Amino acid sequence: MAAAPLNVLMQVWGAQHPESLPPFSSKEHLHEVIDSTEIGGVPWQSFTATYGGEVVDCDLECAPWKLKGHNIWFRDPLQVLHSQLGNPDFNGEMDLAAKHIYDSKGKQQYGDVLSGEWAHRQS
């Protein structure tokens, strides 16, 4: 997230929760917390993505992103999930069953992927 929107988000947070400080004081603080978060020893990985299409004269000024590589950082989602499922802190906190939830008028309510039709069809 860019610094300006994050600062606005933290100001909104502070306005809605005046009894406590926002969770992050700056973009740098947020990134420090993310970078220091332990996820069961799942290592960071990276690759560089580059634009592979044709570059025309206009792109030199109006689309400079096409001319350079972009580093993509990630943690293997399967390893992260395995780590989360094996973490005792999550014990009893995750509902992994597909479900249909209805309001008082009989209209289906959606709250997460497990309350959707896809999850129900897969189960």
Residue pairs with C-beta under 8 A, 6 or more apart in sequence:
1 9
1 27
1 30
2 27
3 26
3 27
6 24
6 26
6 27
6 30
7 26
7 27
10 22
10 23
10 24
10 25
11 22
13 22
13 23
14 21
14 22
24 30
24 33
39 75
39 80
39 83
39 84
40 79
40 80
40 82
40 83
40 84
40 86
40 87
41 83
42 75
42 76
42 79
42 80
42 83
43 75
44 73
44 74
44 75
45 73
45 74
45 75
45 76
46 71
46 72
46 73
46 74
47 71
47 72
48 69
48 70
48 71
48 72
49 69
49 70
49 72
50 68
50 69
50 70
51 65
51 66
51 67
53 66
55 66
55 67
59 66
59 67
60 67
84 90
85 94
95 114
96 114
97 114
97 123
98 114
98 115
98 119
98 120
98 122
98 123
99 114
99 115
99 120
100 108
100 115
100 120
101 108
101 109
101 110
101 111
101 115
102 108
102 109
103 109
109 115
110 116
113 119
